[in-house]
Amino acid sequence: MDVTERVGREAERGGCPAIDVLSMDIFDPSCLPGERFVLFIVSTTGQGDPPDSMKHFWKYLLSKHLGARWLEGLHYAVFGLGDSGYPKYNFPAKQLNQRFSDLGAKRILEKGLGDDQYPAGYDIALDPWLKSLWKTLNRTNPSLLPRISDIIHHNLNVLGDAKVKIIYYSGPQDTIIS
């Protein structure tokens, strides 16, 4: 949830005209052909299993009635959250990425794979992947992110003035400050 909310906030900061952050169990997969751009943040559970919220979505994507051109016109990107200590590292993200390609969707950029084994966590892979995603989306369709520089260059002036000021006082060593 943290990663998806971050992606949503960054897209809004970049001026994206419409962004919905949804769990896969809320989104109706039959609506995918009507979408133009979709981003997936996919976690891994257990021994490389998809999360419960993805199971119905995934089952629908495996339907035999979906052809190789079903998602033609859809652009997508996938970032996986996993742990390389397990044999099926980021397996759901890898499968989803391949299935969308098989159904005719166009990959915006290579899948990203976050690893909880890194000392800095998945951010070590997520940060450059997101930066590349925003730049690629902007090249594909500049109207998607009219304020891309606010994402890429983290303009802190967008936040406005501070609402709190912290002042530190020093006192005797045995004084308790609450």
C-alpha positions in Angstrom: 0.0 0.0 0.0 2.8 2.4 0.8 4.3 2.1 -2.7 1.0 2.4 -4.5 0.1 5.5 -2.4 3.5 7.0 -3.2 3.0 6.4 -6.9 -0.4 8.1 -6.7 1.0 11.1 -4.9 3.9 11.5 -7.3 1.5 11.3 -10.3 -0.7 13.9 -8.7 2.3 16.1 -8.0 3.2 15.8 -11.7 -0.2 17.0 -12.7 -1.7 13.8 -13.9 -5.3 14.6 -14.9 -6.8 11.4 -13.6 -5.2 8.8 -11.3 -7.0 6.1 -9.3 -5.1 4.0 -6.8 -7.0 0.7 -6.5 -6.5 -2.7 -5.1 -6.8 -5.4 -7.8 -9.8 -7.0 -6.1 -11.7 -3.7 -6.6 -10.8 -3.2 -10.3 -12.9 -5.1 -12.8 -10.4 -6.8 -15.2 -13.0 -6.9 -18.0 -12.6 -3.1 -18.1 -8.9 -3.2 -19.0 -9.3 -2.8 -22.8 -10.9 0.6 -22.1 -7.8 1.8 -20.2 -4.9 3.6 -21.9 -2.3 3.4 -19.1 -2.1 1.1 -16.1 0.6 0.6 -13.5 0.8 -2.4 -11.3 2.6 -2.7 -8.0 2.5 -6.4 -7.1 3.5 -7.9 -3.8 4.5 -11.5 -3.2 3.3 -13.6 -0.4 4.3 -17.0 1.1 6.6 -18.9 -1.2 6.1 -16.7 -4.3 2.3 -16.6 -4.3 0.2 -13.7 -5.5 -1.6 -11.7 -2.8 -5.2 -12.6 -2.1 -6.3 -9.3 -3.6 -4.8 -10.4 -7.0 -6.3 -13.9 -7.2 -9.6 -13.1 -8.9 -7.9 -10.6 -11.2 -5.3 -13.2 -12.2 -7.8 -15.9 -12.8 -9.7 -13.7 -15.2 -6.5 -12.9 -17.1 -6.0 -16.6 -17.6 -9.4 -17.0 -19.3 -9.1 -18.8 -22.6 -11.5 -16.4 -24.3 -8.9 -13.6 -24.1 -7.0 -13.3 -27.4 -3.5 -12.1 -28.2 -4.9 -8.7 -29.2 -7.3 -8.2 -26.3 -5.2 -5.5 -24.6 -4.0 -3.9 -27.8 -3.8 -0.1 -27.2 -3.1 -0.5 -23.4 0.2 0.6 -22.0 1.4 -0.9 -18.8 4.2 -1.1 -16.3 4.8 -3.6 -13.4 6.9 -3.2 -10.3 7.2 -6.2 -8.0 7.8 -6.3 -4.3 9.5 -9.5 -3.2 12.3 -11.1 -1.2 15.2 -12.8 -3.1 15.6 -15.2 -0.2 12.7 -17.2 -1.7 13.0 -19.4 -4.9 10.0 -17.7 -6.6 11.3 -14.2 -6.1 8.8 -11.7 -7.4 7.0 -14.4 -9.3 3.5 -12.8 -9.4 5.0 -9.6 -10.9 7.0 -11.5 -13.5 3.9 -13.6 -14.5 1.6 -10.5 -14.7 4.2 -8.7 -16.8 4.4 -11.6 -19.3 0.6 -12.1 -19.4 -0.1 -8.5 -20.3 2.5 -8.8 -23.1 0.9 -12.0 -24.3 -2.5 -10.2 -24.4 -1.2 -7.5 -26.7 -0.5 -4.7 -24.2 2.5 -2.5 -24.8 5.1 -2.4 -22.0 6.0 1.2 -21.0 9.4 0.0 -19.5 11.0 -3.1 -18.2 9.5 -4.5 -15.0 11.0 -3.3 -11.8 11.8 -5.8 -9.1 12.1 -4.6 -5.5 14.0 -6.8 -3.0 13.4 -6.7 0.7 16.9 -8.3 1.2 18.6 -5.1 0.2 19.8 -3.1 3.3 17.8 -0.1 2.0 14.9 -2.3 1.1 13.0 -2.2 -2.2 13.5 1.6 -2.5 17.0 0.9 -4.0 15.2 -0.5 -7.1 11.9 1.6 -6.8 13.5 5.1 -6.9 15.3 4.7 -10.3 12.4 2.7 -11.8 9.9 5.4 -10.9 12.1 8.1 -12.3 12.4 6.2 -15.5 8.7 5.6 -15.6 7.8 9.3 -15.2 10.3 10.3 -18.0 9.0 7.5 -20.3 5.4 8.4 -19.7 6.1 12.1 -20.4 7.8 11.2 -23.7 4.9 9.0 -24.7 2.3 11.5 -23.8 3.4 14.9 -22.3 -0.2 15.8 -21.3 -0.1 12.9 -18.8 2.4 14.7 -16.6 2.4 18.4 -17.4 4.4 19.2 -14.2 6.9 16.3 -14.5 9.7 18.5 -13.2 7.9 18.6 -9.8 8.4 14.8 -9.6 11.9 14.6 -11.0 13.3 17.6 -9.2 11.3 17.4 -6.0 10.4 21.1 -5.8 9.8 21.5 -2.1 8.2 24.9 -2.6 5.1 23.0 -3.7 4.6 22.0 -0.1 4.1 25.6 1.0 5.2 27.1 4.3 5.9 24.9 7.3 3.0 24.6 9.7 5.1 23.8 12.8 8.3 25.2 14.1 10.5 23.2 16.5 12.6 25.1 19.0 15.1 23.2 21.1 15.9 24.5 24.6 18.7 23.3 26.8 18.2 22.7 30.5 19.9 21.1 33.4 20.9 17.4 32.8 18.3 16.0 35.1 15.4 18.1 33.8 12.6 16.2 32.1 11.1 18.0 29.1 7.8 16.8 27.8 
